[in-house]
């Protein structure tokens, strides 16, 4: 169950399909997808019509509350042996805990709720709704959960699922395996190409990103910008007069391998709640990562061999002063090693998911 699933667009649906394809390739599973779409239903895909699309926060929250209930309600009609729940739209984990008490279900935590509501200043920890939400999650945890990283998993165990078993599946790589391809030695380059490609919203520090871009030297640097989200307009407005910035439409195909340094941001209060997939996509393109965030975030732990960590304005100023084509070249070489490690982790996580599902099914049959 998830809001989006191919052929409809959406990052969470894309990675859910990757897991689906892997499980189907084993010949051990029949899979039925339930998602939000206006498309016609098919034999293995049920579509639920969305209630309301609005930028008004309270209206959007109400609609996602209903849509999450509807997805679970529809999925129950399939009488599945195991239910795999993602976290888009918000409240999917809430309704799963409420409605799947007698079922075997697994949670895949793309983003964390209700924590994201806190980080987005929609509610406070003293709010009754927040307390009730957390209480429901604690009383009826999943049989297993899949986290985006070790630190996100530890955070979940401390906050909610103290006894739930888990494994980790990094999100961001589009392919598990690829043909080896090696680029020309970038050390001969005199121009460093920076890039910000993807969403920029509440979880991202747009002020540090803007400051970084404005500090770049037009004679040494170029920037490719392709973004969407709640802060995209502000970012584009701030850099519109900079001649070294190339702005591309969000739907325009960007060759990520052209980018030497990918800018990735995660605000401190969103640490562990989100794990930006664009960092792993950058590594897959054999680029480096300039990460604005905390050192204990899963994002940095995945890419630190091929990137730079910046936590404040002072560190940013120092980075801009010392960055050189030679250093970028060395980091890009390390990106190959980093990518191989991530690809192996991803493939092992898919294998682990297969093992967990078979194990849970055996337990379910034994109980019956």
C-alpha positions in Angstrom: 0.0 0.0 0.0 1.3 3.4 -1.0 0.1 6.7 -2.5 1.8 6.2 -5.8 2.9 3.3 -7.8 4.0 3.1 -11.5 2.9 4.0 -14.1 2.0 7.0 -11.8 5.0 9.0 -10.8 6.5 9.3 -7.4 9.8 8.3 -5.7 8.3 6.0 -3.1 6.3 4.1 -5.7 9.3 3.8 -7.9 11.3 2.0 -5.2 8.3 0.0 -4.1 8.1 -1.3 -7.7 11.8 -2.3 -7.6 11.1 -4.5 -4.5 8.0 -5.8 -6.1 9.8 -6.8 -9.3 12.5 -8.5 -7.2 10.0 -10.5 -5.2 8.0 -11.5 -8.3 11.2 -12.7 -10.0 11.6 -15.3 -7.3 8.4 -17.0 -8.2 7.4 -17.3 -4.6 4.9 -14.5 -4.3 1.7 -13.2 -5.7 1.6 -9.4 -5.1 -1.4 -7.1 -5.2 -0.8 -3.3 -5.2 -3.2 -0.7 -3.7 -2.5 2.9 -4.5 -4.2 6.3 -5.1 -5.0 6.9 -8.7 -7.7 7.6 -11.2 -6.6 4.7 -13.3 -8.8 1.6 -13.9 -8.3 -1.4 -11.6 -6.5 -4.5 -12.9 -6.2 -8.0 -11.6 -3.2 -7.2 -9.4 -3.7 -3.5 -8.8 -6.5 -1.7 -7.0 -6.7 2.1 -7.4 -8.3 4.3 -4.8 -9.5 7.8 -5.9 -8.0 10.6 -3.9 -10.3 12.7 -1.8 -8.8 16.2 -2.2 -5.7 17.9 -3.5 -5.0 21.2 -1.7 -2.1 23.3 -0.5 -4.1 24.3 2.6 -2.4 22.3 5.3 -5.5 21.4 7.4 -7.4 20.3 4.4 -4.5 18.3 3.1 -4.2 16.6 6.5 -7.8 15.7 6.6 -7.7 14.2 3.1 -4.6 12.1 3.8 -6.3 10.8 7.0 -9.3 9.6 4.9 -7.1 8.3 2.0 -4.9 6.3 4.4 -8.0 4.7 5.9 -9.4 3.9 2.4 -6.2 2.3 1.3 -6.1 -0.1 4.3 -9.8 -0.7 3.9 -9.5 -1.7 0.3 -6.4 -3.8 0.9 -8.2 -5.9 3.5 -10.6 -7.0 0.8 -7.7 -8.9 -0.8 -7.4 -11.2 2.2 -3.6 -11.1 1.8 -1.3 -13.3 3.9 1.1 -10.4 4.5 0.5 -6.6 4.1 3.4 -4.3 3.2 2.7 -0.7 4.3 4.7 2.3 3.2 4.3 5.8 4.8 2.7 7.8 2.0 0.1 9.2 2.5 0.6 10.1 6.2 -1.5 8.0 8.6 -0.9 4.8 6.8 1.0 3.4 9.8 -1.7 4.7 12.1 -4.6 3.0 10.3 -2.5 -0.2 9.9 -2.0 -0.3 13.6 -5.8 0.2 14.1 -7.2 -2.1 11.4 -4.6 -4.8 10.9 -4.5 -6.1 14.5 -5.4 -9.6 13.4 -3.2 -9.5 10.3 0.5 -9.9 9.6 1.9 -6.6 8.4 5.3 -5.1 7.7 6.1 -1.4 7.7 8.5 0.3 5.2 9.4 3.7 6.7 10.1 6.1 3.9 9.3 9.0 6.2 8.2 8.9 9.8 4.8 10.0 11.1 3.7 11.6 13.4 7.3 12.9 13.7 7.1 14.7 10.4 4.1 16.7 11.7 6.2 17.8 14.6 9.1 18.8 12.4 6.7 20.7 10.1 5.3 22.6 13.2 1.8 21.3 12.5 1.4 19.9 16.1 3.4 19.7 19.3 4.3 16.8 21.6 1.8 18.1 24.1 -1.0 17.8 21.6 -3.6 15.1 22.4 -3.7 14.0 18.8 0.1 13.4 18.7 0.0 11.4 22.0 -2.9 9.3 20.8 -1.2 8.6 17.5 2.0 7.4 19.2 0.0 5.3 21.7 -1.8 3.5 18.8 1.6 2.8 17.2 3.1 1.4 20.4 0.1 -0.8 21.2 0.0 -2.5 17.8 3.4 -2.6 16.2 4.2 -4.3 12.8 5.6 -7.8 12.8 8.7 -6.3 11.2 9.8 -3.0 9.8 12.1 -1.9 7.1 14.1 1.3 7.8 16.1 3.5 5.4 19.1 3.4 7.6 20.6 2.1 10.9 20.1 5.4 12.7 16.5 5.8 11.5 15.9 2.3 12.9 17.5 3.1 16.2 15.4 6.3 16.4 12.2 4.3 15.8 13.1 1.7 18.4 13.7 4.4 21.0 10.6 6.4 20.2 8.0 3.8 19.2 8.8 0.2 18.3 10.9 -1.0 21.2 10.6 -4.7 20.5 9.9 -4.8 16.7 12.5 -6.6 14.6 13.8 -4.8 11.5 16.3 -4.6 8.7 17.7 -1.8 6.6 17.1 -1.0 2.9 18.8 2.1 1.6 16.7 4.1 -0.9 18.1 6.1 -3.8 19.8 3.6 -6.2 17.7 3.0 -9.3 19.4 -0.2 -10.3 20.9 -3.0 -8.2 23.5 -3.8 -10.8 25.0 -2.0 -13.7 27.7 -2.3 -16.3 31.0 -1.0 -15.2 31.6 2.4 -16.8 34.5 4.7 -16.2 34.7 8.4 -17.1 37.7 10.4 -18.1 39.9 11.6 -15.3 38.1 14.7 -13.9 41.4 16.0 -12.5 42.0 17.7 -15.9 38.9 19.8 -15.4 39.2 23.4 -14.4 35.5 24.0 -13.8 33.6 22.3 -11.0 30.0 21.6 -11.8 27.6 21.8 -8.7 24.1 20.6 -8.9 20.8 20.6 -6.9 18.4 18.2 -8.5 15.1 17.1 -6.8 12.7 18.3 -4.2 13.2 21.2 -1.9 10.6 21.4 0.9 10.2 21.7 4.6 12.9 19.2 5.4 15.6 21.2 3.5 17.7 24.2 4.6 17.1 26.5 1.6 19.0 29.4 3.3 22.2 27.5 3.4 21.7 26.2 -0.1 21.2 29.8 -1.4 24.2 31.1 0.5 26.3 28.2 -1.0 25.3 29.1 -4.5 25.9 32.8 -4.1 29.4 32.1 -2.8 30.4 30.1 -5.9 32.9 31.7 -8.2 31.7 32.1 -11.8 35.2 31.6 -13.1 35.6 28.3 -11.3 32.1 26.9 -10.8 28.9 26.3 -12.6 25.5 25.1 -11.1 22.7 23.0 -12.6 19.4 23.6 -10.8 16.3 21.5 -11.3 14.0 21.6 -8.3 10.4 21.4 -7.2 8.5 21.6 -3.9 7.4 24.2 -1.4 10.7 26.2 -1.4 11.5 25.8 -5.1 10.1 29.2 -6.1 12.2 31.0 -3.4 15.4 29.2 -4.4 14.9 30.0 -8.1 14.1 33.6 -7.3 17.3 33.9 -5.3 19.6 32.7 -8.1 17.8 34.0 -11.2 20.4 36.7 -11.9 23.4 34.5 -11.5 24.9 33.8 -15.0 26.7 30.6 -13.9 23.4 29.0 -12.9 21.6 26.8 -15.4 17.9 26.3 -14.4 16.1 23.3 -15.8 12.5 22.3 -15.6 11.7 19.6 -13.0 10.5 17.2 -15.8 13.6 17.9 -17.9 16.0 14.9 -18.1 19.3 15.8 -16.3 22.4 13.8 -16.9 23.6 13.4 -13.3 27.0 12.2 -14.3 27.7 15.8 -15.6 27.5 17.0 -12.0 30.7 16.9 -9.9 29.2 18.0 -6.6 25.6 17.2 -5.7 24.1 19.5 -3.0 22.0 17.6 -0.5 20.3 19.1 2.5 18.5 17.9 5.6 17.5 20.3 8.4 18.5 19.2 11.9 15.0 18.6 13.2 14.2 16.3 10.2 17.2 14.0 10.9 16.1 10.4 11.0 12.5 11.4 9.9 13.7 11.7 6.3 16.7 10.1 4.5 17.1 12.0 1.2 17.3 9.6 -1.7 19.1 12.2 -3.9 22.4 11.5 -2.1 22.4 7.9 -3.1 21.3 8.8 -6.6 24.3 11.1 -6.8 26.7 8.3 -5.8 25.1 6.0 -8.4 26.0 8.7 -11.0 29.5 8.6 -9.6 29.3 12.1 -8.3 30.3 13.5 -4.9 27.9 14.9 -2.2 28.1 18.2 -0.4 25.8 17.4 2.6 24.2 20.1 4.7 23.1 18.2 7.8 24.1 16.2 10.9 27.0 13.7 10.9 24.8 11.0 12.6 22.2 11.0 9.8 22.0 7.9 7.7 22.5 10.1 4.6 26.0 11.1 5.7 26.9 7.6 6.9 26.1 6.3 3.4 28.1 8.8 1.4 30.8 10.2 3.7 33.5 8.4 1.7 32.6 10.5 -1.3 31.5 13.8 0.1 31.9 16.7 2.5 29.8 17.5 5.6 28.8 21.1 6.3 26.8 21.9 9.4 26.9 25.7 9.5 27.8 28.9 7.7 31.4 28.9 9.0 32.0 25.4 7.6 30.4 26.4 4.3 32.8 29.4 4.0 35.8 27.1 4.6 34.6 24.5 2.1 34.2 27.1 -0.7 37.7 28.4 -0.1 39.4 25.0 -0.3 37.4 23.0 -2.8 39.5 22.2 -5.9 39.2 20.1 -9.1 41.8 17.7 -7.8 40.0 17.1 -4.5 36.7 16.6 -6.4 38.5 14.1 -8.7 39.7 12.0 -5.7 36.3 12.0 -4.2 34.6 10.9 -7.5 37.0 8.0 -7.6 35.8 7.0 -4.1 32.2 7.3 -5.3 32.8 4.1 -7.3 33.7 2.1 -4.2 30.9 3.8 -2.3 28.4 2.8 -5.0 29.5 -0.8 -5.0 29.0 -1.0 -1.2 25.5 0.6 -1.4 24.4 -1.7 -4.3 25.4 -4.8 -2.3 23.5 -3.5 0.8 20.5 -2.9 -1.4 20.6 -6.3 -2.9 21.1 -8.0 0.5 18.1 -6.0 1.8 15.9 -7.3 -0.9 17.0 -10.8 -0.2 16.4 -10.2 3.5 12.9 -8.9 2.8 12.2 -12.2 0.9 13.4 -14.2 3.8 11.3 -12.2 6.3 8.1 -12.6 4.3 8.6 -16.4 4.0 9.4 -16.6 7.7 6.3 -14.5 8.7 4.1 -16.7 6.4 5.4 -19.8 8.2 4.6 -18.3 11.6 1.1 -17.3 10.3 0.4 -20.8 9.1 1.6 -22.3 12.4 -0.7 -20.0 14.4 -3.7 -21.1 12.3 
